[in-house]
Amino acid sequence: MSEPVVPTSGARPLAGVRSVIAVGAGKGGVGKSTVAALLAVGLRRKGRKAALLDADVYGPSLPRITGTEGAQPGVSEDGFIIPPEKDGIPVLSIGYFLPPEQAVIWRGPMAQKYVKELLERGQWGQLDCLVVDLPPGTGDIPLTLAQTIPLTGAVIVCTPQELALADAIKALRMYQKLGVEPLGMIENMSYYICPKCGHREDVFAHGGVEAAARRLEVPFLGAIPLNTTIRRHGDQGALSESFTQTEPSLVAALEQIVERLIEQLERRLAQAAPPPRLSIE
């Protein structure tokens, strides 16, 4: 495994972690956490060693989405936190340390301390990708965390309608101002295909994210349809089945997004690689 990318945010790289991917959004309710988990599953299916960090402190939903609710992280002899695993993917979340339905009422410094603790004390091992589910928006929490976590790049999740897109572009600009390269944008809930008759309906419009990505000169990773299978698998904590037990069109859409993300990661890693050294005697 190659050396980790030196992040442009100034944060210290994680030992053994090749790349850290932030998954963000301009606003809540666009399926950001579900997409983050799907990306980790997809990367794992492509042979990458992937893990998930739930940095969405006020809405930690990854334990439910990954089917690890009630899991108890372990502690190693040297004090590192051993993450629970699902389908070979380590997952760390504040949700493991809170009673069900308890609200998190923290100011920015407390949230930063929590994420930094899980990030640095997590026993991640050797990873190709650590996928970090960041809080939505451009306020103090996502801003502080983006400066704390050694990010290789950011993926912005958005639904097609103009109102959501306007907020997503602001989130994208925030990462750019922090020196975090956008790895791409994903249009979630992009369209709906009736499973009975095959009729397609653009419930929230369609194509707005791709057009915005083209205008902003940011990679467009792909579109995920509004699909009851993803919703059901997320509620059941079985998102890996969205790649295996669903209609071929959905599988193709998810795999295309993962493949394009890998392409962007490899391009980013190649750019960050040090030039060869010549020895002249």
ROVEXFI-585267 format. One record per residue (C-alpha): x, y, z; residue number from 1. Coordinates in steps of 0.1 Angstrom, whole numbers. Example, Ala and Ser with C-alpha at 12.3 -4.5 7.8 and 13.67 -1.06 7.14 Angstrom:
REM residues 2
<pt><xx>123</xx><yy>-45</yy><zz>78</zz><vexgu>1</vexgu></pt>
<pt><xx>137</xx><yy>-11</yy><zz>71</zz><vexgu>2</vexgu></pt>
REM end
This chain:
REM residues 281
<pt><xx>0</xx><yy>0</yy><zz>0</zz><vexgu>1</vexgu></pt>
<pt><xx>13</xx><yy>34</yy><zz>-9</zz><vexgu>2</vexgu></pt>
<pt><xx>18</xx><yy>63</yy><zz>15</zz><vexgu>3</vexgu></pt>
<pt><xx>-12</xx><yy>83</yy><zz>25</zz><vexgu>4</vexgu></pt>
<pt><xx>-20</xx><yy>115</yy><zz>5</zz><vexgu>5</vexgu></pt>
<pt><xx>-8</xx><yy>146</yy><zz>23</zz><vexgu>6</vexgu></pt>
<pt><xx>-40</xx><yy>165</yy><zz>29</zz><vexgu>7</vexgu></pt>
<pt><xx>-43</xx><yy>201</yy><zz>17</zz><vexgu>8</vexgu></pt>
<pt><xx>-63</xx><yy>210</yy><zz>49</zz><vexgu>9</vexgu></pt>
<pt><xx>-32</xx><yy>209</yy><zz>71</zz><vexgu>10</vexgu></pt>
<pt><xx>-45</xx><yy>181</yy><zz>93</zz><vexgu>11</vexgu></pt>
<pt><xx>-21</xx><yy>152</yy><zz>101</zz><vexgu>12</vexgu></pt>
<pt><xx>-25</xx><yy>121</yy><zz>79</zz><vexgu>13</vexgu></pt>
<pt><xx>-37</xx><yy>88</yy><zz>95</zz><vexgu>14</vexgu></pt>
<pt><xx>-11</xx><yy>61</yy><zz>96</zz><vexgu>15</vexgu></pt>
<pt><xx>-20</xx><yy>32</yy><zz>73</zz><vexgu>16</vexgu></pt>
<pt><xx>-49</xx><yy>51</yy><zz>57</zz><vexgu>17</vexgu></pt>
<pt><xx>-43</xx><yy>58</yy><zz>20</zz><vexgu>18</vexgu></pt>
<pt><xx>-72</xx><yy>82</yy><zz>14</zz><vexgu>19</vexgu></pt>
<pt><xx>-100</xx><yy>99</yy><zz>34</zz><vexgu>20</vexgu></pt>
<pt><xx>-132</xx><yy>107</yy><zz>16</zz><vexgu>21</vexgu></pt>
<pt><xx>-156</xx><yy>133</yy><zz>30</zz><vexgu>22</vexgu></pt>
<pt><xx>-193</xx><yy>128</yy><zz>21</zz><vexgu>23</vexgu></pt>
<pt><xx>-211</xx><yy>161</yy><zz>25</zz><vexgu>24</vexgu></pt>
<pt><xx>-243</xx><yy>178</yy><zz>16</zz><vexgu>25</vexgu></pt>
<pt><xx>-257</xx><yy>213</yy><zz>15</zz><vexgu>26</vexgu></pt>
<pt><xx>-287</xx><yy>203</yy><zz>36</zz><vexgu>27</vexgu></pt>
<pt><xx>-302</xx><yy>173</yy><zz>54</zz><vexgu>28</vexgu></pt>
<pt><xx>-326</xx><yy>148</yy><zz>39</zz><vexgu>29</vexgu></pt>
<pt><xx>-308</xx><yy>142</yy><zz>7</zz><vexgu>30</vexgu></pt>
<pt><xx>-297</xx><yy>107</yy><zz>16</zz><vexgu>31</vexgu></pt>
<pt><xx>-261</xx><yy>116</yy><zz>24</zz><vexgu>32</vexgu></pt>
<pt><xx>-255</xx><yy>89</yy><zz>51</zz><vexgu>33</vexgu></pt>
<pt><xx>-271</xx><yy>62</yy><zz>29</zz><vexgu>34</vexgu></pt>
<pt><xx>-248</xx><yy>72</yy><zz>0</zz><vexgu>35</vexgu></pt>
<pt><xx>-218</xx><yy>72</yy><zz>22</zz><vexgu>36</vexgu></pt>
<pt><xx>-225</xx><yy>37</yy><zz>33</zz><vexgu>37</vexgu></pt>
<pt><xx>-232</xx><yy>26</yy><zz>-3</zz><vexgu>38</vexgu></pt>
<pt><xx>-199</xx><yy>40</yy><zz>-14</zz><vexgu>39</vexgu></pt>
<pt><xx>-181</xx><yy>20</yy><zz>13</zz><vexgu>40</vexgu></pt>
<pt><xx>-199</xx><yy>-11</yy><zz>3</zz><vexgu>41</vexgu></pt>
<pt><xx>-191</xx><yy>-5</yy><zz>-33</zz><vexgu>42</vexgu></pt>
<pt><xx>-155</xx><yy>2</yy><zz>-27</zz><vexgu>43</vexgu></pt>
<pt><xx>-153</xx><yy>-31</yy><zz>-7</zz><vexgu>44</vexgu></pt>
<pt><xx>-168</xx><yy>-50</yy><zz>-35</zz><vexgu>45</vexgu></pt>
<pt><xx>-142</xx><yy>-36</yy><zz>-59</zz><vexgu>46</vexgu></pt>
<pt><xx>-114</xx><yy>-50</yy><zz>-37</zz><vexgu>47</vexgu></pt>
<pt><xx>-107</xx><yy>-18</yy><zz>-17</zz><vexgu>48</vexgu></pt>
<pt><xx>-103</xx><yy>-20</yy><zz>21</zz><vexgu>49</vexgu></pt>
<pt><xx>-129</xx><yy>5</yy><zz>32</zz><vexgu>50</vexgu></pt>
<pt><xx>-141</xx><yy>18</yy><zz>66</zz><vexgu>51</vexgu></pt>
<pt><xx>-169</xx><yy>42</yy><zz>77</zz><vexgu>52</vexgu></pt>
<pt><xx>-166</xx><yy>71</yy><zz>103</zz><vexgu>53</vexgu></pt>
<pt><xx>-198</xx><yy>87</yy><zz>114</zz><vexgu>54</vexgu></pt>
<pt><xx>-190</xx><yy>123</yy><zz>119</zz><vexgu>55</vexgu></pt>
<pt><xx>-226</xx><yy>135</yy><zz>117</zz><vexgu>56</vexgu></pt>
<pt><xx>-227</xx><yy>141</yy><zz>154</zz><vexgu>57</vexgu></pt>
<pt><xx>-263</xx><yy>154</yy><zz>156</zz><vexgu>58</vexgu></pt>
<pt><xx>-278</xx><yy>127</yy><zz>134</zz><vexgu>59</vexgu></pt>
<pt><xx>-256</xx><yy>95</yy><zz>137</zz><vexgu>60</vexgu></pt>
<pt><xx>-275</xx><yy>71</yy><zz>114</zz><vexgu>61</vexgu></pt>
<pt><xx>-248</xx><yy>48</yy><zz>103</zz><vexgu>62</vexgu></pt>
<pt><xx>-254</xx><yy>22</yy><zz>130</zz><vexgu>63</vexgu></pt>
<pt><xx>-289</xx><yy>18</yy><zz>118</zz><vexgu>64</vexgu></pt>
<pt><xx>-280</xx><yy>19</yy><zz>81</zz><vexgu>65</vexgu></pt>
<pt><xx>-252</xx><yy>-7</yy><zz>85</zz><vexgu>66</vexgu></pt>
<pt><xx>-272</xx><yy>-30</yy><zz>108</zz><vexgu>67</vexgu></pt>
<pt><xx>-248</xx><yy>-25</yy><zz>137</zz><vexgu>68</vexgu></pt>
<pt><xx>-271</xx><yy>-9</yy><zz>162</zz><vexgu>69</vexgu></pt>
<pt><xx>-264</xx><yy>-21</yy><zz>197</zz><vexgu>70</vexgu></pt>
<pt><xx>-228</xx><yy>-31</yy><zz>188</zz><vexgu>71</vexgu></pt>
<pt><xx>-201</xx><yy>-25</yy><zz>215</zz><vexgu>72</vexgu></pt>
<pt><xx>-168</xx><yy>-12</yy><zz>202</zz><vexgu>73</vexgu></pt>
<pt><xx>-139</xx><yy>-30</yy><zz>218</zz><vexgu>74</vexgu></pt>
<pt><xx>-107</xx><yy>-15</yy><zz>233</zz><vexgu>75</vexgu></pt>
<pt><xx>-72</xx><yy>-29</yy><zz>224</zz><vexgu>76</vexgu></pt>
<pt><xx>-44</xx><yy>-33</yy><zz>249</zz><vexgu>77</vexgu></pt>
<pt><xx>-28</xx><yy>-1</yy><zz>237</zz><vexgu>78</vexgu></pt>
<pt><xx>-60</xx><yy>19</yy><zz>241</zz><vexgu>79</vexgu></pt>
<pt><xx>-73</xx><yy>20</yy><zz>206</zz><vexgu>80</vexgu></pt>
<pt><xx>-110</xx><yy>17</yy><zz>198</zz><vexgu>81</vexgu></pt>
<pt><xx>-119</xx><yy>-15</yy><zz>178</zz><vexgu>82</vexgu></pt>
<pt><xx>-147</xx><yy>-6</yy><zz>155</zz><vexgu>83</vexgu></pt>
<pt><xx>-176</xx><yy>-31</yy><zz>149</zz><vexgu>84</vexgu></pt>
<pt><xx>-177</xx><yy>-45</yy><zz>114</zz><vexgu>85</vexgu></pt>
<pt><xx>-204</xx><yy>-52</yy><zz>89</zz><vexgu>86</vexgu></pt>
<pt><xx>-196</xx><yy>-71</yy><zz>57</zz><vexgu>87</vexgu></pt>
<pt><xx>-159</xx><yy>-66</yy><zz>64</zz><vexgu>88</vexgu></pt>
<pt><xx>-163</xx><yy>-28</yy><zz>68</zz><vexgu>89</vexgu></pt>
<pt><xx>-152</xx><yy>-13</yy><zz>102</zz><vexgu>90</vexgu></pt>
<pt><xx>-178</xx><yy>13</yy><zz>114</zz><vexgu>91</vexgu></pt>
<pt><xx>-173</xx><yy>39</yy><zz>142</zz><vexgu>92</vexgu></pt>
<pt><xx>-201</xx><yy>62</yy><zz>153</zz><vexgu>93</vexgu></pt>
<pt><xx>-212</xx><yy>81</yy><zz>184</zz><vexgu>94</vexgu></pt>
<pt><xx>-244</xx><yy>62</yy><zz>181</zz><vexgu>95</vexgu></pt>
<pt><xx>-227</xx><yy>32</yy><zz>198</zz><vexgu>96</vexgu></pt>
<pt><xx>-221</xx><yy>53</yy><zz>229</zz><vexgu>97</vexgu></pt>
<pt><xx>-256</xx><yy>68</yy><zz>233</zz><vexgu>98</vexgu></pt>
<pt><xx>-289</xx><yy>54</yy><zz>246</zz><vexgu>99</vexgu></pt>
<pt><xx>-315</xx><yy>50</yy><zz>219</zz><vexgu>100</vexgu></pt>
<pt><xx>-333</xx><yy>83</yy><zz>210</zz><vexgu>101</vexgu></pt>
<pt><xx>-310</xx><yy>104</yy><zz>231</zz><vexgu>102</vexgu></pt>
<pt><xx>-303</xx><yy>138</yy><zz>215</zz><vexgu>103</vexgu></pt>
<pt><xx>-267</xx><yy>151</yy><zz>212</zz><vexgu>104</vexgu></pt>
<pt><xx>-266</xx><yy>187</yy><zz>226</zz><vexgu>105</vexgu></pt>
<pt><xx>-230</xx><yy>198</yy><zz>219</zz><vexgu>106</vexgu></pt>
<pt><xx>-213</xx><yy>230</yy><zz>208</zz><vexgu>107</vexgu></pt>
<pt><xx>-187</xx><yy>230</yy><zz>181</zz><vexgu>108</vexgu></pt>
<pt><xx>-156</xx><yy>223</yy><zz>203</zz><vexgu>109</vexgu></pt>
<pt><xx>-172</xx><yy>193</yy><zz>218</zz><vexgu>110</vexgu></pt>
<pt><xx>-182</xx><yy>179</yy><zz>185</zz><vexgu>111</vexgu></pt>
<pt><xx>-147</xx><yy>184</yy><zz>172</zz><vexgu>112</vexgu></pt>
<pt><xx>-132</xx><yy>167</yy><zz>202</zz><vexgu>113</vexgu></pt>
<pt><xx>-155</xx><yy>137</yy><zz>197</zz><vexgu>114</vexgu></pt>
<pt><xx>-147</xx><yy>132</yy><zz>160</zz><vexgu>115</vexgu></pt>
<pt><xx>-109</xx><yy>138</yy><zz>166</zz><vexgu>116</vexgu></pt>
<pt><xx>-111</xx><yy>111</yy><zz>193</zz><vexgu>117</vexgu></pt>
<pt><xx>-127</xx><yy>85</yy><zz>171</zz><vexgu>118</vexgu></pt>
<pt><xx>-106</xx><yy>94</yy><zz>142</zz><vexgu>119</vexgu></pt>
<pt><xx>-72</xx><yy>91</yy><zz>159</zz><vexgu>120</vexgu></pt>
<pt><xx>-81</xx><yy>64</yy><zz>184</zz><vexgu>121</vexgu></pt>
<pt><xx>-99</xx><yy>42</yy><zz>159</zz><vexgu>122</vexgu></pt>
<pt><xx>-80</xx><yy>10</yy><zz>152</zz><vexgu>123</vexgu></pt>
<pt><xx>-84</xx><yy>13</yy><zz>114</zz><vexgu>124</vexgu></pt>
<pt><xx>-55</xx><yy>-9</yy><zz>103</zz><vexgu>125</vexgu></pt>
<pt><xx>-44</xx><yy>-7</yy><zz>67</zz><vexgu>126</vexgu></pt>
<pt><xx>-71</xx><yy>10</yy><zz>46</zz><vexgu>127</vexgu></pt>
<pt><xx>-75</xx><yy>21</yy><zz>10</zz><vexgu>128</vexgu></pt>
<pt><xx>-104</xx><yy>44</yy><zz>19</zz><vexgu>129</vexgu></pt>
<pt><xx>-119</xx><yy>58</yy><zz>50</zz><vexgu>130</vexgu></pt>
<pt><xx>-153</xx><yy>72</yy><zz>42</zz><vexgu>131</vexgu></pt>
<pt><xx>-164</xx><yy>100</yy><zz>65</zz><vexgu>132</vexgu></pt>
<pt><xx>-201</xx><yy>110</yy><zz>68</zz><vexgu>133</vexgu></pt>
<pt><xx>-199</xx><yy>147</yy><zz>76</zz><vexgu>134</vexgu></pt>
<pt><xx>-228</xx><yy>168</yy><zz>89</zz><vexgu>135</vexgu></pt>
<pt><xx>-248</xx><yy>187</yy><zz>62</zz><vexgu>136</vexgu></pt>
<pt><xx>-245</xx><yy>224</yy><zz>56</zz><vexgu>137</vexgu></pt>
<pt><xx>-217</xx><yy>250</yy><zz>59</zz><vexgu>138</vexgu></pt>
<pt><xx>-219</xx><yy>260</yy><zz>95</zz><vexgu>139</vexgu></pt>
<pt><xx>-194</xx><yy>257</yy><zz>123</zz><vexgu>140</vexgu></pt>
<pt><xx>-196</xx><yy>219</yy><zz>127</zz><vexgu>141</vexgu></pt>
<pt><xx>-188</xx><yy>208</yy><zz>92</zz><vexgu>142</vexgu></pt>
<pt><xx>-163</xx><yy>236</yy><zz>88</zz><vexgu>143</vexgu></pt>
<pt><xx>-144</xx><yy>227</yy><zz>119</zz><vexgu>144</vexgu></pt>
<pt><xx>-145</xx><yy>189</yy><zz>111</zz><vexgu>145</vexgu></pt>
<pt><xx>-133</xx><yy>195</yy><zz>76</zz><vexgu>146</vexgu></pt>
<pt><xx>-103</xx><yy>213</yy><zz>90</zz><vexgu>147</vexgu></pt>
<pt><xx>-97</xx><yy>186</yy><zz>116</zz><vexgu>148</vexgu></pt>
<pt><xx>-99</xx><yy>155</yy><zz>94</zz><vexgu>149</vexgu></pt>
<pt><xx>-71</xx><yy>148</yy><zz>69</zz><vexgu>150</vexgu></pt>
<pt><xx>-93</xx><yy>148</yy><zz>38</zz><vexgu>151</vexgu></pt>
<pt><xx>-82</xx><yy>135</yy><zz>4</zz><vexgu>152</vexgu></pt>
<pt><xx>-113</xx><yy>149</yy><zz>-12</zz><vexgu>153</vexgu></pt>
<pt><xx>-150</xx><yy>155</yy><zz>-9</zz><vexgu>154</vexgu></pt>
<pt><xx>-181</xx><yy>139</yy><zz>-25</zz><vexgu>155</vexgu></pt>
<pt><xx>-212</xx><yy>162</yy><zz>-25</zz><vexgu>156</vexgu></pt>
<pt><xx>-246</xx><yy>145</yy><zz>-24</zz><vexgu>157</vexgu></pt>
<pt><xx>-277</xx><yy>164</yy><zz>-37</zz><vexgu>158</vexgu></pt>
<pt><xx>-312</xx><yy>159</yy><zz>-50</zz><vexgu>159</vexgu></pt>
<pt><xx>-321</xx><yy>174</yy><zz>-83</zz><vexgu>160</vexgu></pt>
<pt><xx>-344</xx><yy>203</yy><zz>-74</zz><vexgu>161</vexgu></pt>
<pt><xx>-330</xx><yy>238</yy><zz>-76</zz><vexgu>162</vexgu></pt>
<pt><xx>-334</xx><yy>246</yy><zz>-39</zz><vexgu>163</vexgu></pt>
<pt><xx>-313</xx><yy>216</yy><zz>-27</zz><vexgu>164</vexgu></pt>
<pt><xx>-288</xx><yy>222</yy><zz>-55</zz><vexgu>165</vexgu></pt>
<pt><xx>-282</xx><yy>258</yy><zz>-44</zz><vexgu>166</vexgu></pt>
<pt><xx>-272</xx><yy>246</yy><zz>-9</zz><vexgu>167</vexgu></pt>
<pt><xx>-251</xx><yy>218</yy><zz>-23</zz><vexgu>168</vexgu></pt>
<pt><xx>-230</xx><yy>243</yy><zz>-44</zz><vexgu>169</vexgu></pt>
<pt><xx>-224</xx><yy>263</yy><zz>-12</zz><vexgu>170</vexgu></pt>
<pt><xx>-211</xx><yy>232</yy><zz>5</zz><vexgu>171</vexgu></pt>
<pt><xx>-189</xx><yy>225</yy><zz>-25</zz><vexgu>172</vexgu></pt>
<pt><xx>-175</xx><yy>260</yy><zz>-23</zz><vexgu>173</vexgu></pt>
<pt><xx>-168</xx><yy>255</yy><zz>14</zz><vexgu>174</vexgu></pt>
<pt><xx>-146</xx><yy>225</yy><zz>7</zz><vexgu>175</vexgu></pt>
<pt><xx>-128</xx><yy>243</yy><zz>-21</zz><vexgu>176</vexgu></pt>
<pt><xx>-120</xx><yy>273</yy><zz>2</zz><vexgu>177</vexgu></pt>
<pt><xx>-105</xx><yy>248</yy><zz>27</zz><vexgu>178</vexgu></pt>
<pt><xx>-83</xx><yy>234</yy><zz>0</zz><vexgu>179</vexgu></pt>
<pt><xx>-102</xx><yy>201</yy><zz>-2</zz><vexgu>180</vexgu></pt>
<pt><xx>-105</xx><yy>189</yy><zz>-38</zz><vexgu>181</vexgu></pt>
<pt><xx>-141</xx><yy>179</yy><zz>-48</zz><vexgu>182</vexgu></pt>
<pt><xx>-139</xx><yy>142</yy><zz>-60</zz><vexgu>183</vexgu></pt>
<pt><xx>-174</xx><yy>147</yy><zz>-75</zz><vexgu>184</vexgu></pt>
<pt><xx>-211</xx><yy>152</yy><zz>-71</zz><vexgu>185</vexgu></pt>
<pt><xx>-239</xx><yy>126</yy><zz>-69</zz><vexgu>186</vexgu></pt>
<pt><xx>-275</xx><yy>132</yy><zz>-78</zz><vexgu>187</vexgu></pt>
<pt><xx>-296</xx><yy>111</yy><zz>-53</zz><vexgu>188</vexgu></pt>
<pt><xx>-333</xx><yy>103</yy><zz>-58</zz><vexgu>189</vexgu></pt>
<pt><xx>-327</xx><yy>113</yy><zz>-94</zz><vexgu>190</vexgu></pt>
<pt><xx>-357</xx><yy>96</yy><zz>-109</zz><vexgu>191</vexgu></pt>
<pt><xx>-383</xx><yy>69</yy><zz>-102</zz><vexgu>192</vexgu></pt>
<pt><xx>-391</xx><yy>39</yy><zz>-123</zz><vexgu>193</vexgu></pt>
<pt><xx>-423</xx><yy>21</yy><zz>-115</zz><vexgu>194</vexgu></pt>
<pt><xx>-414</xx><yy>-16</yy><zz>-108</zz><vexgu>195</vexgu></pt>
<pt><xx>-448</xx><yy>-27</yy><zz>-123</zz><vexgu>196</vexgu></pt>
<pt><xx>-451</xx><yy>-8</yy><zz>-155</zz><vexgu>197</vexgu></pt>
<pt><xx>-416</xx><yy>5</yy><zz>-160</zz><vexgu>198</vexgu></pt>
<pt><xx>-428</xx><yy>41</yy><zz>-163</zz><vexgu>199</vexgu></pt>
<pt><xx>-402</xx><yy>67</yy><zz>-154</zz><vexgu>200</vexgu></pt>
<pt><xx>-411</xx><yy>98</yy><zz>-134</zz><vexgu>201</vexgu></pt>
<pt><xx>-387</xx><yy>126</yy><zz>-126</zz><vexgu>202</vexgu></pt>
<pt><xx>-402</xx><yy>133</yy><zz>-91</zz><vexgu>203</vexgu></pt>
<pt><xx>-377</xx><yy>160</yy><zz>-81</zz><vexgu>204</vexgu></pt>
<pt><xx>-367</xx><yy>170</yy><zz>-117</zz><vexgu>205</vexgu></pt>
<pt><xx>-336</xx><yy>154</yy><zz>-132</zz><vexgu>206</vexgu></pt>
<pt><xx>-301</xx><yy>163</yy><zz>-144</zz><vexgu>207</vexgu></pt>
<pt><xx>-296</xx><yy>195</yy><zz>-124</zz><vexgu>208</vexgu></pt>
<pt><xx>-266</xx><yy>181</yy><zz>-105</zz><vexgu>209</vexgu></pt>
<pt><xx>-249</xx><yy>169</yy><zz>-136</zz><vexgu>210</vexgu></pt>
<pt><xx>-254</xx><yy>203</yy><zz>-153</zz><vexgu>211</vexgu></pt>
<pt><xx>-241</xx><yy>221</yy><zz>-122</zz><vexgu>212</vexgu></pt>
<pt><xx>-210</xx><yy>198</yy><zz>-120</zz><vexgu>213</vexgu></pt>
<pt><xx>-203</xx><yy>206</yy><zz>-157</zz><vexgu>214</vexgu></pt>
<pt><xx>-206</xx><yy>243</yy><zz>-151</zz><vexgu>215</vexgu></pt>
<pt><xx>-184</xx><yy>242</yy><zz>-119</zz><vexgu>216</vexgu></pt>
<pt><xx>-159</xx><yy>219</yy><zz>-137</zz><vexgu>217</vexgu></pt>
<pt><xx>-163</xx><yy>192</yy><zz>-110</zz><vexgu>218</vexgu></pt>
<pt><xx>-166</xx><yy>155</yy><zz>-118</zz><vexgu>219</vexgu></pt>
<pt><xx>-202</xx><yy>141</yy><zz>-120</zz><vexgu>220</vexgu></pt>
<pt><xx>-201</xx><yy>106</yy><zz>-104</zz><vexgu>221</vexgu></pt>
<pt><xx>-236</xx><yy>96</yy><zz>-114</zz><vexgu>222</vexgu></pt>
<pt><xx>-273</xx><yy>94</yy><zz>-105</zz><vexgu>223</vexgu></pt>
<pt><xx>-290</xx><yy>71</yy><zz>-80</zz><vexgu>224</vexgu></pt>
<pt><xx>-327</xx><yy>65</yy><zz>-86</zz><vexgu>225</vexgu></pt>
<pt><xx>-355</xx><yy>70</yy><zz>-60</zz><vexgu>226</vexgu></pt>
<pt><xx>-358</xx><yy>33</yy><zz>-51</zz><vexgu>227</vexgu></pt>
<pt><xx>-377</xx><yy>14</yy><zz>-25</zz><vexgu>228</vexgu></pt>
<pt><xx>-351</xx><yy>-13</yy><zz>-24</zz><vexgu>229</vexgu></pt>
<pt><xx>-325</xx><yy>11</yy><zz>-11</zz><vexgu>230</vexgu></pt>
<pt><xx>-349</xx><yy>24</yy><zz>15</zz><vexgu>231</vexgu></pt>
<pt><xx>-358</xx><yy>-11</yy><zz>26</zz><vexgu>232</vexgu></pt>
<pt><xx>-322</xx><yy>-23</yy><zz>28</zz><vexgu>233</vexgu></pt>
<pt><xx>-312</xx><yy>8</yy><zz>47</zz><vexgu>234</vexgu></pt>
<pt><xx>-340</xx><yy>3</yy><zz>73</zz><vexgu>235</vexgu></pt>
<pt><xx>-329</xx><yy>-34</yy><zz>76</zz><vexgu>236</vexgu></pt>
<pt><xx>-292</xx><yy>-26</yy><zz>79</zz><vexgu>237</vexgu></pt>
<pt><xx>-284</xx><yy>-46</yy><zz>47</zz><vexgu>238</vexgu></pt>
<pt><xx>-272</xx><yy>-21</yy><zz>22</zz><vexgu>239</vexgu></pt>
<pt><xx>-249</xx><yy>-46</yy><zz>6</zz><vexgu>240</vexgu></pt>
<pt><xx>-280</xx><yy>-63</yy><zz>-8</zz><vexgu>241</vexgu></pt>
<pt><xx>-286</xx><yy>-32</yy><zz>-29</zz><vexgu>242</vexgu></pt>
<pt><xx>-257</xx><yy>-45</yy><zz>-50</zz><vexgu>243</vexgu></pt>
<pt><xx>-270</xx><yy>-81</yy><zz>-52</zz><vexgu>244</vexgu></pt>
<pt><xx>-307</xx><yy>-84</yy><zz>-45</zz><vexgu>245</vexgu></pt>
<pt><xx>-322</xx><yy>-57</yy><zz>-67</zz><vexgu>246</vexgu></pt>
<pt><xx>-329</xx><yy>-48</yy><zz>-103</zz><vexgu>247</vexgu></pt>
<pt><xx>-299</xx><yy>-47</yy><zz>-126</zz><vexgu>248</vexgu></pt>
<pt><xx>-304</xx><yy>-10</yy><zz>-135</zz><vexgu>249</vexgu></pt>
<pt><xx>-299</xx><yy>0</yy><zz>-99</zz><vexgu>250</vexgu></pt>
<pt><xx>-268</xx><yy>-22</yy><zz>-96</zz><vexgu>251</vexgu></pt>
<pt><xx>-254</xx><yy>-6</yy><zz>-127</zz><vexgu>252</vexgu></pt>
<pt><xx>-260</xx><yy>29</yy><zz>-115</zz><vexgu>253</vexgu></pt>
<pt><xx>-243</xx><yy>22</yy><zz>-81</zz><vexgu>254</vexgu></pt>
<pt><xx>-213</xx><yy>4</yy><zz>-97</zz><vexgu>255</vexgu></pt>
<pt><xx>-208</xx><yy>33</yy><zz>-122</zz><vexgu>256</vexgu></pt>
<pt><xx>-206</xx><yy>58</yy><zz>-93</zz><vexgu>257</vexgu></pt>
<pt><xx>-181</xx><yy>36</yy><zz>-74</zz><vexgu>258</vexgu></pt>
<pt><xx>-160</xx><yy>31</yy><zz>-105</zz><vexgu>259</vexgu></pt>
<pt><xx>-159</xx><yy>68</yy><zz>-113</zz><vexgu>260</vexgu></pt>
<pt><xx>-150</xx><yy>76</yy><zz>-77</zz><vexgu>261</vexgu></pt>
<pt><xx>-121</xx><yy>52</yy><zz>-78</zz><vexgu>262</vexgu></pt>
<pt><xx>-109</xx><yy>69</yy><zz>-110</zz><vexgu>263</vexgu></pt>
<pt><xx>-109</xx><yy>102</yy><zz>-93</zz><vexgu>264</vexgu></pt>
<pt><xx>-91</xx><yy>88</yy><zz>-62</zz><vexgu>265</vexgu></pt>
<pt><xx>-64</xx><yy>73</yy><zz>-83</zz><vexgu>266</vexgu></pt>
<pt><xx>-60</xx><yy>105</yy><zz>-102</zz><vexgu>267</vexgu></pt>
<pt><xx>-57</xx><yy>124</yy><zz>-70</zz><vexgu>268</vexgu></pt>
<pt><xx>-32</xx><yy>99</yy><zz>-55</zz><vexgu>269</vexgu></pt>
<pt><xx>-11</xx><yy>100</yy><zz>-87</zz><vexgu>270</vexgu></pt>
<pt><xx>-9</xx><yy>138</yy><zz>-85</zz><vexgu>271</vexgu></pt>
<pt><xx>1</xx><yy>137</yy><zz>-48</zz><vexgu>272</vexgu></pt>
<pt><xx>28</xx><yy>111</yy><zz>-54</zz><vexgu>273</vexgu></pt>
<pt><xx>64</xx><yy>125</yy><zz>-50</zz><vexgu>274</vexgu></pt>
<pt><xx>85</xx><yy>128</yy><zz>-81</zz><vexgu>275</vexgu></pt>
<pt><xx>112</xx><yy>102</yy><zz>-87</zz><vexgu>276</vexgu></pt>
<pt><xx>146</xx><yy>109</yy><zz>-72</zz><vexgu>277</vexgu></pt>
<pt><xx>177</xx><yy>107</yy><zz>-94</zz><vexgu>278</vexgu></pt>
<pt><xx>210</xx><yy>97</yy><zz>-78</zz><vexgu>279</vexgu></pt>
<pt><xx>240</xx><yy>112</yy><zz>-97</zz><vexgu>280</vexgu></pt>
<pt><xx>275</xx><yy>103</yy><zz>-86</zz><vexgu>281</vexgu></pt>
REM end
